[in-house]
Amino acid sequence: MTLTVEKFSWRGAVQLTLPKEHGSWSLALEPVAFGLLVAPSAAGAALALAAGSGFFLRRPLKLLLSRKSDPRQPLAAMGMAILLLTGLVGLLLAVRFGAPGGWWPLLPVALTGAVFAWCDNRNEAREGTAEIAGVVSFSLLPAAFGALAGWSMTASVALAAIMLVRSVPTVLTVRTSIRIRKGRPYAIAPALLTAGAGVFLVAWLAALRLAPWMALGFALILAARTAWLLLWRPRLTARTVGIIEAVLGMLLVLALAATWRSVGVNDAVLTTRNNLGVAMGCQAVANGHAVTSGVISRLKTTRREITSVLKPAVASSQSSLVSAWVVDEGVISAEPPGCL
């Protein structure tokens, strides 16, 4: 059997890496843009490069892992090699320039990404488990952007929580809406419950000043969207729903990036300042203790020196006074002069 190899072209390589699912673009790139805008850093830019490489790696990898002969496989191998190298360089630079220990959010990102890759290799990418794993993997990335920028763990997790509230109910809502439109079995409870839970979660974060109150407004809008699509069931095409979601996502990212700086960045800055203040305070206390000890020691030494100098003089003065107090009979006066 002869395998025809497709002639290499950069245009063909690019087209081979572009995902066909239009909804995946929004749900994958929104967390990356959000993380970069809210917690910008050199390490974050490198992480964005790695995340983008992972996003575009899916189609070439799937083609190479398939057991079918395909003339595009050499082209896919070249594209995959370039993307893997780019992603590896991005990860190394992110760890190199990021805050110490800021890589911890990448562990759950890698785990959920592996679950999606496993499902995708089994041609189950459109199953609920695979889609949820995929959006969760990208939704956790803002926590990595915050941690690499030096944010506290609490502030970093809050970033990821907002993206999870955006992504998970959206996937469940759109999947259920499509099944309703196609007449397939469906259940609206998961989408409604996750949307409602998202509202309470964002309200709690805003009350703790871990997220701006505008985030609660978007959570309410997303929950209303879910109720509208699943309970009122307007007759909208998949393309229209996709456009609505893309617009909502873009507005959410831009608005929260503009307002989060008054909460998230301040939290990170205050955390850093507090840590620095505590360290400086401890150092000041230690220095003060050392200075005080030195002063006390010096005072003791000075007192001993003064005592050693004055003691002979005092003794001599007392001897002179005693001689002056002797009366004619040679008896010392009971009281020295001036004490009467």
C-alpha positions in Angstrom: 0.0 0.0 0.0 1.5 3.3 -1.0 1.0 6.4 1.2 1.0 9.7 -0.7 2.7 12.4 1.3 1.2 15.9 1.1 3.6 18.6 0.0 4.7 20.9 2.8 3.3 24.4 3.0 3.0 26.8 5.8 -0.6 27.5 5.0 -1.4 23.8 5.2 0.4 23.4 8.5 -1.5 26.3 10.0 -4.8 25.0 8.8 -4.0 21.6 10.2 -3.5 23.1 13.7 -6.6 25.3 13.8 -9.5 23.7 15.8 -12.7 23.3 14.0 -14.9 23.8 17.1 -15.6 27.5 17.1 -16.8 27.5 20.7 -13.5 26.1 21.9 -11.7 29.3 20.8 -13.7 31.4 23.2 -13.6 29.1 26.2 -9.9 28.3 25.8 -8.5 31.8 25.0 -10.7 33.8 27.4 -8.9 32.5 30.5 -5.5 33.2 28.9 -6.5 36.8 28.0 -8.0 37.3 31.5 -4.9 36.1 33.3 -2.6 38.3 31.2 -4.7 41.4 31.6 -5.4 41.0 35.3 -1.9 39.7 36.5 0.5 40.7 33.8 4.1 39.5 34.1 6.9 38.2 31.9 6.3 34.7 33.3 2.6 35.1 32.4 3.5 35.9 28.8 5.6 32.8 28.6 2.8 30.7 30.1 0.4 32.2 27.5 2.7 31.0 24.8 2.8 27.5 26.3 -1.0 27.5 26.7 -1.5 28.6 23.1 0.8 25.9 21.9 -1.2 23.3 23.8 -4.4 24.5 22.4 -3.2 24.2 18.8 -1.5 20.9 19.4 -4.7 18.9 19.6 -5.4 18.3 15.9 -1.9 17.3 14.8 -1.5 15.0 17.9 -4.8 13.3 17.2 -4.0 12.8 13.6 -0.6 11.2 14.5 -2.2 9.0 17.1 -4.9 7.7 14.7 -4.4 4.3 13.2 -5.5 5.4 9.8 -3.0 6.3 7.0 -3.2 9.9 6.1 -1.0 11.9 3.7 -1.1 14.8 6.2 0.7 12.9 8.9 4.3 14.1 8.0 2.9 17.7 8.0 1.2 17.0 11.3 4.5 15.6 12.8 6.4 18.8 11.8 3.7 21.0 13.2 3.5 19.0 16.4 7.3 19.2 16.8 7.2 23.0 16.5 4.3 23.3 18.9 5.9 21.0 21.5 9.2 22.9 21.3 7.4 26.2 21.7 5.3 25.0 24.6 8.3 23.6 26.4 10.2 26.8 26.0 7.2 28.7 27.3 6.9 26.6 30.3 10.6 26.8 31.1 10.6 30.5 30.8 7.5 30.8 33.0 9.1 28.8 35.7 12.4 30.7 35.3 10.9 34.2 35.5 7.9 33.5 37.7 7.6 33.9 41.5 9.1 31.1 43.5 6.6 28.3 43.9 4.3 29.9 41.4 4.0 26.8 39.3 1.6 24.9 41.7 -1.6 25.7 39.7 -0.1 23.9 36.7 -0.5 20.5 38.4 -4.4 20.5 38.2 -4.1 22.1 34.7 -2.0 19.2 33.5 -4.2 16.6 35.2 -7.5 17.8 33.6 -5.7 18.4 30.3 -4.6 14.7 30.4 -8.2 13.6 31.0 -9.3 15.6 27.9 -6.4 14.2 25.8 -7.3 10.6 26.8 -11.0 11.2 25.9 -10.0 12.9 22.6 -7.8 10.0 21.6 -10.8 7.7 22.1 -12.9 10.0 19.8 -14.9 11.1 22.8 -13.9 14.8 22.7 -17.6 15.9 22.3 -18.7 13.8 25.3 -19.6 15.7 28.5 -16.7 14.5 30.5 -14.2 15.5 27.9 -15.6 18.9 27.3 -15.8 19.7 31.1 -12.2 18.5 31.5 -11.1 20.7 28.7 -12.7 23.9 29.9 -11.6 23.2 33.5 -8.0 22.8 32.4 -8.0 26.3 30.7 -10.2 27.9 33.4 -7.5 27.0 36.0 -4.8 28.9 34.1 -5.6 32.3 35.6 -4.5 30.9 39.0 -1.2 30.2 37.4 -0.9 33.7 36.0 -1.6 35.1 39.4 0.8 32.8 41.2 3.6 33.4 38.7 3.1 37.2 39.1 3.6 36.9 42.9 -0.1 36.9 44.0 -1.2 35.1 47.1 -2.7 31.7 46.8 -6.2 33.0 47.8 -6.1 35.8 45.2 -4.9 33.4 42.5 -7.6 30.8 43.3 -10.2 33.6 43.1 -9.1 34.3 39.5 -9.6 30.7 38.5 -13.0 30.5 40.3 -14.4 33.3 38.2 -13.4 31.5 35.0 -14.8 28.3 36.2 -18.1 30.1 36.9 -18.0 31.3 33.3 -17.0 28.1 31.6 -18.6 25.1 33.3 -22.2 26.3 33.3 -21.7 27.5 29.7 -20.7 24.1 28.5 -23.6 22.4 30.2 -26.0 25.0 29.0 -25.0 24.9 25.4 -24.8 21.1 25.3 -28.3 20.8 26.8 -29.7 23.5 24.5 -28.4 21.5 21.5 -29.9 18.3 22.7 -33.2 20.0 23.2 -33.2 21.4 19.7 -32.3 18.0 18.2 -34.9 16.1 20.2 -32.4 14.0 22.2 -32.7 13.1 25.9 -31.6 15.9 28.1 -31.4 17.1 31.8 -31.5 20.8 32.6 -30.8 20.4 36.3 -26.9 20.2 36.1 -26.8 23.5 34.1 -29.2 25.3 36.3 -27.5 24.1 39.5 -24.0 25.0 38.4 -25.2 28.4 37.2 -26.9 29.1 40.6 -23.9 27.8 42.6 -21.7 30.1 40.5 -23.8 33.1 41.6 -23.4 32.3 45.3 -19.7 31.6 44.8 -19.0 34.9 43.2 -21.1 36.8 45.8 -19.0 35.2 48.5 -15.7 36.2 46.8 -17.0 39.7 46.3 -18.0 39.9 50.0 -14.5 38.9 50.9 -13.0 41.5 48.6 -11.4 38.8 46.5 -13.3 39.8 43.4 -15.0 43.0 42.2 -18.8 43.3 42.6 -19.1 43.6 38.8 -18.2 39.9 38.7 -21.4 39.1 40.5 -23.3 41.1 37.8 -21.8 38.9 35.1 -22.6 35.8 37.1 -26.2 36.9 37.3 -26.2 37.6 33.5 -24.8 34.1 32.8 -27.4 32.5 35.1 -30.2 34.4 33.4 -28.8 33.2 30.1 -28.9 29.6 31.2 -32.5 30.0 32.4 -33.5 31.7 29.1 -32.0 29.1 26.9 -33.2 26.0 28.8 -36.6 27.2 30.2 -37.9 29.6 27.7 -36.1 27.8 24.8 -35.9 30.5 22.1 -35.4 29.3 18.6 -31.8 30.3 18.0 -29.3 28.7 15.7 -26.0 27.3 17.0 -24.2 30.1 15.2 -26.3 32.7 17.0 -25.7 31.1 20.4 -22.0 31.0 19.6 -21.9 34.7 18.8 -23.8 35.5 22.0 -21.3 33.5 24.0 -18.3 35.1 22.3 -19.7 38.6 23.0 -20.4 37.8 26.6 -17.0 36.3 27.1 -15.2 39.3 25.6 -17.2 41.8 27.7 -16.6 39.7 30.8 -12.8 39.6 30.3 -12.4 43.3 29.4 -14.7 44.6 32.2 -13.3 42.4 34.9 -9.7 43.1 33.8 -10.5 46.8 34.2 -12.1 46.5 37.6 -10.1 43.7 39.1 -7.0 45.8 39.4 -8.7 47.6 42.4 -9.1 44.3 44.2 -6.8 41.6 42.9 -3.7 43.6 42.3 -4.1 45.5 45.5 -4.4 42.1 47.3 -1.2 40.9 45.7 0.6 44.2 46.4 -0.7 44.4 50.0 0.4 40.8 50.6 3.8 41.6 49.3 4.0 44.8 51.3 2.7 43.0 54.4 5.3 40.3 54.1 8.0 42.9 53.5 6.7 44.9 56.5 6.8 41.9 58.8 10.3 41.1 57.7 11.4 44.7 58.2 9.7 44.8 61.5 11.4 41.7 62.7 14.7 43.0 61.6 14.1 46.3 63.3 13.2 44.5 66.6 16.3 42.5 66.3 18.4 45.5 65.6 16.7 47.4 68.4 17.4 44.6 70.8 21.0 44.5 69.8 21.4 48.3 70.2 19.6 48.3 73.6 21.8 45.5 74.8 24.9 47.4 73.7 23.8 50.6 75.4 23.0 48.8 78.7 26.4 47.0 78.6 28.1 50.3 77.9 26.3 52.0 80.8 27.3 49.3 83.2 30.9 49.6 82.1 30.8 53.4 82.5 29.2 53.1 85.9 32.0 50.7 87.0 34.6 53.2 85.7 33.0 56.1 87.4 32.7 54.1 90.6 36.3 53.1 90.5 37.4 56.8 90.0 35.1 58.3 92.6 35.4 55.8 95.4 39.0 56.9 96.5 37.9 60.5 96.3 34.8 59.9 98.4 36.8 58.0 101.0 39.4 60.8 101.2 36.6 63.4 101.6 35.0 61.4 104.3 38.4 61.2 106.2 38.8 65.0 106.0 35.3 65.6 107.4 35.8 63.2 110.2 39.0 65.1 111.2 37.1 68.4 111.2 34.3 67.0 113.4 36.7 66.0 116.2 36.0 68.1 119.3 38.4 69.3 122.0 38.0 66.1 124.0 38.9 64.1 120.9 35.3 62.7 120.5 33.6 62.6 117.1 30.4 64.6 116.8 27.3 62.4 116.8 26.1 64.1 113.6 28.0 65.8 110.8 27.6 69.5 110.3 24.6 70.5 108.2 22.4 67.7 109.5 21.1 69.6 112.4 
